[in-house]
């Protein structure tokens, strides 16, 4: 939560505070030498755990499956996984080895939780439950795709909008639905996985999942709206991934560990 003060916090201060918990996610290196940004993520309350969108991790898996010729066609020279961590006034890229990365995801809800061994930055607090307020002001932080939008010093972009409403998004097939927040702004590619935070105190009220287009396979949508995953879904995946990776690490350290404790 944002530091409590006697006077109401200024949005710029809240955004700066939140930015210290946000990472850029890149898969591969572009032929101009720049990391290929595919999305955004943010630190969760437990050390080494980060949230992002399922489709961001899916992009990475797709790139890793490409042949060398297919990579060249996309303007990539490798499939290295990198994250950019807050470092002073900017961000510093760090290459992450596969044996330091664990992933858990839910495709239907577009949630992915990474555990990146040895990487810790200040965490953000998820809003308890899903107690969002219609019309409340929120901020969004993300790293848009494309090297032209990044200067010499890597920094995220910050947007400000309001929660326009909530909906149950139908999933392909029409038999299931997943909750989403509707935001009164359109976001660029690369913002996926970025936190939607309270402009008042910096708590995470959602995570960017997608933007609407006028018509897709699910029906007609108003343009200019972005959709965000609710905190409950992020929290649920964090609990599941925490248990799974803790058991995996214990098995690596103590082969006799069975997954059941006294």
JOZISUL-V896258 format. One line per field, one symbol per residue. burial: b if it has 16 or more other ideal C-beta (glycine too) atoms within 10 Angstrom, else e. A space follows every 50 residues. Layout:
burial = ???
This chain:
burial = ebeeeeeebeeeebbebbbebbbbbbbbbbeeeebbbbbbbbbbeeebbb bbbbbbbebbeebeeeeeeebeeeebeebbbbbbbbeeeebeeeebeeee ebbbbbeebbbbbbbbeebebebbbbbeebebeeeeebbbbbbbbeeeeb eeebbbbbbebbbbebeebeeeeeeeebbbbbbeeebeebbbbbbbbbbe bbbbbbbbbbbbeeeeeeeeeeeebbbbbbbebbbebbeebbeebeeeee eeeeeeeeeeee
